[in-house]
Amino acid sequence: MTEQSFMIEKLNSVEENFKRIKNEVGEAAVRAGRSAEEIRLMAVTKTVEPVFINRAIACGADLIGENRVQEFLSKKDGLDLDRCEAHLIGHLQTNKVRQIVGEVSLIQSVDSVKLAKEIGRCSVNKNIVSDILLEVNIGGEDSKFGFLPSEVYEKACEISETEGIKICGLMTVPPFDATKEQTSTFFSNMRQLFIDIGEKKIHNVSMSVLSMGMSGDYREAIAAGSTLVRVGTAIFGSRQYN
Ligand SMILES: *Cc1c(COP(=O)(O)O)cnc(C)c1O
């Protein structure tokens, strides 16, 4: 196959995949007794070149998610972002905060009080308020970033005092090796945390976004109450890391 026909084939598959996943998200919503509009589909674009991301945007993708600050900033100028929002979904180091504040509309991966405070500080300096989600380590894994379920409420209260940020909800990545049943239980536990914290009516905290579900489990996440699913592989194919 020539390089050009390979490219066309890949662009077409991004288009087909995106449309199919968009439909499936809507169908999963209806099966859960919800409406398709309640769930946002994020195209996760780590390692994906701008030309393919732009094809997804041309098909109606209105939200992309990137994991790394440097990668996002280097691709950003090549992206058709006038019709599409971008979120940061990967672990953020405090020394990178200054570069990303104001560049994305939501930072989903806030996993420490220290990080939240630095986002607040940089936001105040730039005269903006940054929307954030708290990342929850729902499986209590040692190797994973995020707040433990038992501490999320207390940390939300502490972080809510910080100027320059607004907590808009919760995000999670369940354990990779969990069974479907276990994953569904983790998602239900997230939903319960989301509701419980919302009911506390903490000043400056609104539980409006529940970000959970990826290529392998977005249907289960939607059934459990997700409002935002983050899908990479099922849209762009498997990732090549260099
Ligand atoms: C890579 C990634 C995704 C997408 O995963 P897929 O299995 O490729 O759909 C979702 N969320 C986060 C935080 C990720 O890092």
The ligand as an ORCA input file, in Angstrom:
! r2SCAN-3c Opt
* xyz 0 1
  C      -5.694      6.948     27.304
  C      -6.790      7.345     28.234
  C      -8.142      7.121     27.922
  C      -8.597      6.402     26.660
  O      -8.334      5.038     26.760
  P      -8.801      4.031     25.585
  O      -8.779      2.709     26.243
  O      -7.798      4.156     24.491
  O     -10.146      4.443     25.149
  C      -9.102      7.573     28.813
  N      -8.761      8.216     29.959
  C      -7.481      8.435     30.288
  C      -7.181      9.160     31.558
  C      -6.456      8.002     29.446
  O      -5.188      8.210     29.806
*
